[in-house]
Amino acid sequence: MKIIKMTVNDKLVEIAIDERESLADTLRNRLHLTSVKKGCEVGECGACTVLVDGIAIDSCLYLTLWAADHSILTVEGITGSNGELSPVQQAFVEEAAIQCGFCTPGLIMTAVEIVGSGKLYTRDELRKLISGHLCRCTGYQNILNAVERVVNETHKIVGR
């Protein structure tokens, strides 16, 4: 066991870990952040996507050891202090981009990274940026609508 410190959803966490433990296992099973889904466990489906220092990663392939001294963000960390939805979450709801919900947290975290870039993207570019996610329910159109909407709205608000 090794003790590491990392920031998870803006809170400093000190935890003893097995050096072989995936970040997905630590977040979901030990820190009880159940938005982190374990799908394929080989980095193919995107269900376990979280942000590490603002970059979307497949947490099933990322060792918790590597997260030491880094900032981790999950869906639980993007809601407002009173539980209000983030702009990305709100866009997913309003565009009906959620069906069974299994892929949704990972897609939302990728959308948070996309929005955080401050760039405008074409629909084809957005399609490529979310291509690491598998969704068996929606056909992706409403997901693309939600991501495109929040990117465009955020861009207008900050006047970039």
C-alpha positions, -999 to 999 in steps of 0.1 A, spaced: 0 0 0 11 35 -8 -4 67 6 -10 94 -20 -27 128 -20 -48 141 -48 -76 167 -52 -109 151 -61 -137 175 -70 -119 204 -53 -113 184 -21 -79 172 -9 -79 134 -5 -53 114 12 -57 77 6 -38 44 9 -38 26 -25 -26 -6 -41 -1 6 -67 -19 -15 -93 -53 0 -86 -71 19 -114 -84 54 -108 -118 41 -118 -117 16 -90 -105 42 -65 -131 68 -74 -161 44 -77 -154 18 -50 -134 37 -24 -145 73 -28 -181 63 -37 -182 86 -68 -207 64 -87 -208 86 -118 -176 69 -128 -189 38 -147 -168 7 -155 -178 -5 -189 -152 -22 -210 -122 -18 -187 -99 -15 -217 -103 21 -227 -128 15 -255 -162 28 -243 -155 61 -225 -179 53 -196 -152 59 -170 -140 93 -184 -129 118 -158 -108 149 -161 -72 149 -147 -59 185 -146 -86 194 -171 -79 166 -196 -103 138 -203 -89 104 -196 -102 68 -194 -99 62 -157 -100 24 -162 -66 26 -178 -51 52 -155 -35 41 -123 -45 59 -91 -8 62 -84 -4 85 -114 -31 108 -100 -9 117 -70 -7 155 -67 -32 160 -95 -67 174 -97 -95 149 -106 -129 161 -117 -160 138 -119 -197 146 -126 -202 149 -89 -178 179 -89 -195 199 -117 -229 205 -100 -235 238 -82 -233 241 -44 -271 237 -42 -273 208 -66 -281 229 -96 -270 213 -129 -239 226 -148 -245 241 -182 -233 209 -198 -257 188 -178 -285 212 -185 -279 210 -222 -279 172 -221 -313 173 -203 -328 199 -226 -316 182 -258 -328 147 -246 -293 134 -249 -298 108 -221 -316 75 -224 -303 46 -203 -276 70 -188 -247 46 -186 -225 65 -211 -238 99 -200 -213 108 -172 -183 100 -194 -198 120 -223 -205 149 -200 -169 150 -187 -156 150 -223 -181 179 -230 -167 197 -200 -132 194 -214 -145 206 -249 -162 236 -234 -132 244 -212 -110 247 -243 -128 279 -252 -128 269 -289 -156 268 -313 -159 235 -332 -177 224 -363 -202 195 -359 -178 172 -376 -150 182 -352 -173 176 -322 -183 142 -336 -145 133 -337 -140 147 -302 -167 124 -287 -158 94 -308 -142 77 -279 -176 71 -263 -199 42 -271 -237 48 -267 -261 20 -275 -293 40 -271 -293 75 -286 -277 73 -320 -255 103 -310 -276 130 -327 -290 145 -294 -256 141 -277 -240 161 -305 -269 187 -303 -262 191 -266 -224 194 -269 -228 218 -299 -254 239 -280 -233 243 -248 -201 251 -268 -220 278 -287 -237 292 -257 -205 293 -236 -187 309 -265 -213 337 -267 -213 343 -230 -176 348 -227 -173 367 -260 -145 347 -274 
